[in-house]
Amino acid sequence: MKLTHGDASEFNTLSEDPDCRETALPALDSWITPTERFYVRSHFSKIPDADASTWRLSVEGEVERSLDLGYEELSSLPSRSIVATLECAGNSRSYLTPPAEGINFRHGAVGNAEWTGVPLRELLSRAGPKQDAVEALFEGADSGEEEEEGVKLEIDYARSLPLQKALDPDTLVAYQMNGEPLQPVHGYPLRLIVPGWYGMASVKWLRRVTVLATPYEGFFQSRRYVYIPTGEAQPNWEPVTSLQVKSLTTRPRHGEVVQRGEFIVQGVAWSEGGEITRLELSTDGGLSWREADLFGPQAAGAWRRWKSEWHATTPGHFILMCRAVDSGGNTQPASIPWNFRGYANNSIHSIAVEVPG
């Protein structure tokens, strides 16, 4: 079963095998991204055929008490709802030069949704991590083939988190998205939600949590979702973790003809903690900047909406640029250092528009 949506113009299909779709930027112009518009990132050909009535989640490893929970039992535990932004680590990679390796995402592999589930710390506290525990490993039910150094491997999707992040009260084992059960493409019946980290950490179709005494070094931890710079091979590449400060313009769209007069430029901005303190807009290709208005709801881990009035009174072609600043003083850069898979491209978003004579 695949996610259905009413308007094909709201999605850009980048790959059918695996299923990878991004959202058209104008369709992101809201506080909550509707489920039918939310980007899709799959790693393998087949989406797991899941049934909540028979689904089990185990918590094991370096714990005092192993757990084995059914879906109904888990969903009866104390729950929490949060609004959080998920962004694919490969979002915007198509704008790097030279081109980066991987699914050719433009800017639409991001969304903001309400997630409901059991705080992971509730499950870990019941299991009781042992004193030597350092990480928690999360395994999904999705599996397939990947290639490493010319060798094809059959592997499951799995990622780990430092135990401190796993115990964050906002890290959830989620079973609802926007008030409804998860869609199959979004991880039904259970998925991890890790606010403030790129989407690869929010493992879908979650079936096993293993507490570890040593750091995990599996394929998706050490060979994928790591920053690979230019130069000689290194034994340990830096892993991709926290979201970088970033903003996008959702209105107007690139290439739009903007009629002369007053025009409201709009967009969204986010960072690891979701605390965007300033948004600047340029309508002259970066020669000058002015502060835009932040508006609408605000929540840690969720994006912030912004808008700015543009007096589009002069005919011509114009480059609009936006950049965000967060509470840590981090500013969206003009460009990022190139990395082989184009991860975490948070460079300034630029679009070109025309004002007719």
N, C-alpha and C positions, 0 to 999 in steps of 0.2 A: 504494500500500500504506500502511495506517495502523497505528499502534501498537495492539496488542490488549492487553486487560487482563481479568482474570477477574471483578472485582467492580466494578460500575458505581458503587457507593457511594464508591469511593476517588477518583473524578474528578468534577469539576464542569465541564461543557461550557459555555463562555461564548460561543463562536462556532464555527460549522461552516464558515464561509467568510469569512476564513481560519480554519484549524483552531487553536483556542486552548482549552486545558484546564488547569485547576489541580487540585492534589491536596487531598483532604480532610485537614485538620490531623491527625486521629488516625493517618492513614497515613504521616505524616512522623516518627513516633516511633521512629526507628532511626538508627544511625550512617550506614549506606549506604542511600540511597533506591533501592529496586529499579527497574529500568528501566521496568517496566510501570506504575509509580506516578509516574514523573517528569513534571513539568509539560511542556506543549507550547505553544510560541509560534511561530506562523507569521505572516508578513507578507502573503503573497499566496495566491490561491486554489489554485494547483497546486504540489504538492511535486515537485521535479525527478525525472524518470525516470532514475535513475543506474545505471551498470553499472561496477563496479570494474575489470573487464577492459579497458575502453576509457577510463577516467577519466585525465585529465592535470591536473597542477598546474604552473603556470608561475611563475617568480620573475624579474621583469624591472624595467625602469625605471633608476634611478640606481645601477646595479651594474656591476662590472667584467665579470662573466660571467653571462649569462642562463641560467636552468635550465628544463628541461622534463622533468618526472618522471612516470612512470606509477605506478599504485597499488602494484604489486609492488615496484618499485624503491624507492619511498619507505618502504614498510613493512619493507624490509630494512636501513634505516639505523639507527644507534643510537637506542634508544627510551628512554622514561622513563614511569613511572606515578606519578600524583599523585591524591590525594583533594581535591576542590575543590567548594565550594558555588557554584551558579549561582542567581541571583535575577533575575527579570524586573524591569526598571526601573519598570514599572507595577504591580508587586505592591503590594497594599493601597491602591491609588488610590481604590477605591470608598468609603473611609471619610473622604475629604476633604469639606469643606463650604465653598463650594458644590461640587457634583459636578465632577470633572475630566473632560476629554475623553479618550476612548480606550476600549479593551477594559476592561470593568468587573471587573478582578481584585479578589478579596478578599485572603486571606492566603496562598493555596496555590501561588503561582507561584514556588516555590523548591524546591531539592533538593540533595542532597549525593551525589556519585557518584565512582567511581574512573575516571580517564581515562588512556588509554595512547596515546602517539604520539611523534612526532619533535619534539624541542625546535626551535622556530622559529629559534633562534639558530644551530643546525646548518646549516639551509638558507641563512640569510643570510650566514654565514661562508663558505660555499662560493661564494655569488654575489659577495661582496665589495662592501658598500655604499660608494659614493663619498663623498668628504669632505663634500660639501654635502648629504648625505641627512639628512632631519629626521623623516620619518614613513614608515610602511609602510601601504599600502592593501590591504584584503582584499575580494575580490569573490566572492559566492556565485553559484550557478547559478539561484537563484530570482529571478523577475522578475514584474512586474505593474503595475497602475495605481495611482497616487497623485494626489492633487489638491493644488495649490499656488496660492494666490491665485486660485481659481476656474478654474484651467487644469489639465486632466487630463494626466498625464505617464506614459509607459511607461518604467519604470526597473528596474534591477537592484538587489538589496540589496548595499550596500557600506559599509564603515566603515574608519576608519584608527586607528592607534595611534602615539603618539610612539615614535621608534626605540628609546629606552631601555627602554620597556615591552615592545616587540617582542623585544628581546634578553634579557629576563628568562629565566632557565633553566627556569621553570615555565610559560612561555607555549608551548603545544603545538599542533602540527598533529596532531589526534587521529584515530585510526581505530577505537578500541575504547572502549566504555563498560561498566563493570562486568564486564570480562573477555570481552565479546562484541563482534562487529562492530557499529558504530553502526546503530541502527534508522533507516529512512527519515525519520521525523519528527524525528529528532535529528541529521540532517545527513549520513547515509550518502552516499558512502563516507568523506569527510574533512570535518572542521570545525576551526575554531580554538577553543582553550580559553584564556581569559584570567583566571586566578585573581585575585580581589580586585576585579574590575570587574563591573558589572552585565552581564546576559546579552546585551544587544544587541551587545557587543564580540566575543562568541564566535561569529563568522560561520559559518553552516552551509553545507553543500554547497560547500565552498571549492574554487575552481578557479584563482584568480589572486592573486598577491602582487606589488604594484608598489611599489618604493621611490621615494619622492618627495623632491624638493628644496624643495617648498613645502607648507604645510598643506592638507589636503583639505577642500573645502567643499561636498561633495555633499549630496543631500537628507536622508539619514539621519544626516548629521553636523552640519548647520546648521539644518534645519527640524524634524527629529524628534530625540528624545533630547537636548533642550536644555531648560534651565529657563527657562520663560516666566512672569515674575512679573506682578502686576497693574500697570497703568499704560500709558504710551505705548510704542509699538513701539520696539525697540532694534535697531541694525544687527548687533550681535553678542551673542547669548545665550550664557550659560555652558553648556558641554557637560556631559552626564551622564557620569561616569567611575567613581569608586571606590565600592564598597559602603559603606554607612553602618552603624554599630553597631546591631544589632537583635536582638530575641528574640521568640519566640512560645511560647504555651502549647499543647501538643498533647494534654494530658490533664489535666483533663476537657475536654470540648467545650463550647462555648457552649450554654447552655440545659439542660445535663445535670442530672439529679436525683442528687445525691451522697448516698449513705446515711450516716447518722450514724456517727461513729467515726474511725478513722485512715484517711487518704487520702493517697496519694502524687501530688502535682502534678508534672507533667513537661513538658519542652519542649526547644527548641533555641535556640542563639544564635550569631551570627557577626558578623564585621567584616571590613574590608579585608584584614588579615593573619591573620584567624582567631584572634587572641590575646585571647580573652575572659578577663578576670581576675576578674570579679565578676558575679553574677546575684542580683538582689533580687526578692522576691515579696511582694506585699501581698494579704491576703484580706479587707480592709475598705475597698476602694475608694480606697486611697492614703493613708489616715490614718496607717498605720504600715507599715514595711518590715522584712523580715528576710532575711538572706543564705541563698541556696539552695546546694546542693552541685553542683559541676561534676564530671562523671564520664565515664568512657569514653575512647576514643582522642582524641588531640589532634594536629592538624597545621595548619601555616600555610595559610591559604586555605580551610579546612574548618570546618564548624560544630562547636560543642561542645554536648553534651547536658547538661541540668541537671535536678535533682529537689529536692523539698522536702516534708517531711511536714506535713500539715495536720490539726489536731485539729478535725474538723468535728462538734462536739458540740452546738452551739446551732442549733435549727431557725430557718429563715429564708431570705432571699434575699441572696446575697453577690456582690460584684464582685471578681474576682481579676485582678491586674495584675502584669506582669513587666517588668523593665527590666535591660538589660545595660550593663556598663562594659568598655572594652577597655584594652589596655596603653598606649595613647596618652592615656588619661584621658578619652576621649569617652564620654558617657553618653547612653543612649537618651532622647530628649526626650518630654515630654508631648504635644507637637504640633509640626508643621513649618510653615514659611511656605508658604502656598498657591502652587501653580504650575499653569499652564493644563492640563498633561497629567498632573499628579499623580505625577510621578516621585519615586523615592527616599523614599517615605513610611515612615519608620522610627519613627513615634510609638509610644508605649507600647501594648502589646497588652492589651486589657481584655475579659474575658468575664463573663457573669452565670450563676450556678448556684443551685440550690435545695437546701437541706438539709431533708428532711421532718421533721415533728414526731413 
